[in-house]
Amino acid sequence: MAEGKDQKGFLKKFGKWAPIVGGAWIVLNIVLPLALLRVPAVQSFLVSVGDKLPFHVPGIG
């Protein structure tokens, strides 16, 4: 019974904001970087930065 009360209190406390925070985290950390990588200007910038590095990074170029 005590576990049910704790869990219900937790869900009641964070139930409203949890989907919003979770959705924002997914958008900021997964969707936005993948969307930016599809922009040609961002791709050319990353290639130019990769060419200017003073060391070799495996998997780039």
MODELLER restraints for C-alpha pairs under 7 A, 6 or more apart:
rsr = mdl.restraints
at = mdl.atoms
rsr.add(forms.Gaussian(group=physical.xy_distance, feature=features.Distance(at['CA:36:A'], at['CA:42:A']), mean=6.61, stdev=0.5))
rsr.add(forms.Gaussian(group=physical.xy_distance, feature=features.Distance(at['CA:37:A'], at['CA:43:A']), mean=6.15, stdev=0.5))
rsr.add(forms.Gaussian(group=physical.xy_distance, feature=features.Distance(at['CA:50:A'], at['CA:60:A']), mean=6.92, stdev=0.5))
